């Protein structure tokens, strides 16, 4: 039953499907018909195309057989012709490339490096186009070799710049390197060439002189190191060799300077053109190269100058310069100074290497030179007769040859930045001055100054007329009042009974400066002039080489110290001076003289063989004490005990001190700051004491010019215990005034030989008057008995002395006037007043005070008071013992 049911279901489903299919067929019938029509149409079209193709083939066969084959043959031949023409052009180009090396050689001979490189690069570019040809590979290697050869020649051309810079030549070289793209490499090579140029230059210069002096062509010198070669330079050829060495090094540095100038100029031009362009990548690359070159050049300045310094240092230290003459050594210093100036302008260097090397040589030379000069100075001083050296009244040390450098530079301390505003125009550097030609070391060849000095006067006078008039206006007795020439002078009026003092006498009396009116030339000797010249030479060296300024100034101070010590030893040393208690030598002067004696004077006659090495070295730095020439006579009363010689010697020292004062600003300017206290102490403790020597030196004259002992004898014969007041002064006053008259006359005689300056005449008169007054007090202190009337007579005598003395001299107030008057008046003091007076007046000697008390005994002082006063005197005297 089940199968039947399934069959029935299947039939039902089939009927439904058949119905749906029938419906679909009916629905798609129009589309079917339409598509069938298209298929039929396509079949028809294909049949037509087959007919057309058949006809085309038939026609092509007809054309082929007719003319196409011949025409295509012509076209093929034309194409082959074009290919052959291109091949011929390539072959011609290759042939040209093959012959390029000839043209490149010509361009290299013409030094057209940019053109040669441009051509070579173009050939390489062209060769790369034809690299498919087998012959081109060989040509490429040949061009590469040529390019390398060009670079080698370019390097040689670059090296030529180091000694002789040529703008056109250097421009070509730089253009060539720029084409190669090796600007930085070129700069590295350039610095290497400059270093090599410095070495080769100095070696060849020194070698030339060494071989020339050797007198043979021995090649052994060429194998020596530069340092060893420098030791073979002879002293005679040392300076010419040094000058040529500096000239050659100048040329190298000038080339470097001009190289930098070239780059600065072209950098500015390139910057201007780059700002107008638009290729940013190329501009950045160019700026980088430019920055590298600028930095390299700036660093190269210091490096090149360092090489120059080391080469010159080696040369300087290769020879011992201590045997050189002064002018030659100064010339060496001048050359080195100019070289250091070049270095400062070149790279702003202080040239420490050169300064240290020349300092070593200078200190070594200067020690030997100074020692010799000190020995010469001692010889001059020992042979000096202290005669006046006749110089013109307008004499100045700047007129001396040794001080000409001060007129040129005005002051060694003034740097260009400190010049006055009026001269503020731009200073021309040596490189700017000699850039176009010349050499700053050429002028050194004429280092001998041919200028002559015009400082000496004829016989000490500016002219014969002045000499004549000077003596006509001067008379030996013109300063002596007529009244002092007579035996009798009225005591009441002080005038002569008939005739008064003449106008001429009054006129001449006022002339305290014992000098020849027309002549006021400085007082100095040949030795003084020699010392001044030495100072000038020392300052020349110091001006050129400031690092040894302290050593030079120290040696200069020794010249002054030795001169001062000699003047004191010859004319002022007198142990009795200090015993006077007048303080003739100040503590500063005594300290200075002791210092000089300890540090500079060799007091030992011969060297002690047992002395230590240190002591021997110290003695080597010292100079024996000088001795006065036997030709100088200081014992004659007619010449006032050598007053003329004493004046010349002392005043020449004062003049020398004045010149040192004049030079102080120059010395202070070059003295190192840490050493300036030495200079200040030298001026305050030594130079300023020169005038203080006048007192002890002229005191010796004053002590002998007046016969003080004779005056004491005359005073001892006077009776002072008179009972009535006297109206006539004692004879010792006239005798003393006669002595002063004679002293004045002798001064006049001396002044005919030597001008006596006003300070000197004042000191002489002051000393004589002071000694006379102290002698008067000493005479009064010798009195055994004295009355009030006798004391009045003392006052009368002293007033008469003062009145006549004031007519004889212009010195006011009279020295030690109060010393005498106070002593005379002390006689009238009471016991208590006298005790106080004794304690207050310690300038009097114990003998003078004791005598004063003893004389007063019995008049107004009793014995008890006398003992008390004597005890007070003893208390005062005890600390002195």
LINCORHU-V291172 format. One record per helix or strand. SS is the DSSP state (H for helix, E for strand). FROM is the first residue (numbers start at 1). TO is the last residue. If there is no record, write none. Layout:
{{SS & FROM & TO} {SS & FROM & TO}}
This chain:
{{H & 2 & 66} {H & 68 & 98} {H & 100 & 109} {H & 113 & 129} {H & 134 & 160} {H & 167 & 180} {H & 183 & 214} {H & 219 & 223} {H & 226 & 230} {H & 235 & 276} {H & 280 & 316} {H & 321 & 323} {H & 326 & 347} {H & 352 & 383} {E & 391 & 391} {H & 397 & 399} {H & 401 & 409} {H & 416 & 418} {H & 421 & 423} {H & 430 & 433} {H & 443 & 446} {E & 456 & 456} {E & 458 & 458} {E & 461 & 461} {H & 464 & 472} {H & 482 & 485} {H & 503 & 509} {H & 526 & 544} {H & 546 & 572} {H & 575 & 579} {H & 587 & 599} {E & 601 & 602} {H & 613 & 620} {E & 623 & 624} {H & 643 & 670} {H & 673 & 685} {H & 687 & 705} {H & 708 & 716} {H & 731 & 753} {H & 758 & 781} {H & 788 & 808} {H & 817 & 828} {H & 831 & 840} {H & 846 & 856} {E & 857 & 857} {E & 861 & 861} {H & 863 & 878}}
